[in-house]
Amino acid sequence: MSASFKGSNSSKFQVSEFILMGFPGIHSWQHWLSLLLALLYLSTIGANILILTTIYQDSSLKQPMYLFLGILSVVDIGLATTIMPKILAIFWFDAKAISLPECFAQIYAINCFLGMESGVFLCMAFDRYVAICHPLRYPLIVTNSFITKSTLFMVLRNGLFVIPVPVLTAQHHYCSRNKIEHCLCSYLEVTGLACDDRRPNSICQLVLAWLGMGSDLSLIILFYALILCSILRLKSAEAVSKALSTCSSHLILIFFFYTAVVVVSVTHLEETKNALIPLLLIVLHNTIPPSLNHVIYALGNRELREGFQKVFCLGLQKK
């Protein structure tokens, strides 16, 4: 497909669309990869809908921890749906062209959902901190009103916080090059095509990342440090085991999410010659966590497994 351009004046041209080339170097078998990604997407949608249905129908799961898990499921569905249909359209229908507004909107949506996922992890960490360190005050602090307000705050914070990223990206001048060696409108890949200075945009992106996810991670580490101190003061081995079991699934999700963020960032900073590695990492970081969150929680949480069984048995009885 040829590049499309539109004139901005007599001496400059501005591209009117980007061409997403898919994964570099594996075009011959990327259709097989698309089958794996399609299965991940279907499992993400199906499993997270199952979690939402289970929490809605099982009254014993109307607890803050599971309500936050339900919010995380909604965010996971939004993140996966933002990126996966376009990737599959590229692989299956060769729909590589994407307009500039659509590309900038995808950059906004990806950053927004990632920030919201980080915010949900922070809320879940605070929930565990209050439950373990201040159990008597837990019903007074973590109320339905608190959950509603914290959810609205996360939506507003990330919805407004990431606006400068696509806005500044759109301010760049894109000339002569419009082919992105990727299947997503990645911020780094798009700004790499700009003909003008992109350092101010990169600095802004770095500052926003540290203020957003960086502050979330710092508070999560603080909460879990306080939780660990509280657990170490417990004298009962059974109480220690119960406290750790309520946090284990959450810690696994946090570790995987933030480790992937760091790995992706470092890989891009290294500017490796093998472009396939960072691109695969970005795609996998945006697809695997949403598909694994429900599995990790289901394996590590007895009440959730029992809720799944109740919903499944209820469905069979209706049939």
Buried (B, 14 or more C-beta within 10 A) or exposed (E): EEBEBEEEEEEEBBBBBBBBBBBEEBEEEBEEBBEEBBEBBEBBBEBBEBBBBBBEEBEEBEBBBBBBBBBBBBBBBBBBBBBBEBBBBBBEEEEBBBEBEBBBBBBBBBBBBBBBBBBBBBBBBBBBBBBBBEEEEBEEBBEEEBBEEBBEEBBEBBEEBBBBBBEBBBEBEBBEBBBBBBBBBBBBBBBEBBBEEBEEBBEBBEEBBEEBBBEBBEBBEEBBEBBBEBBEEBEEEEEBEEBBEBBBBBBBBBEBBBEBBEEBBEBBEEEEEEBEEBBBBBBBBBBBBBBBBBEBBBEBBEEBBBBBEBBEEEEEEEE
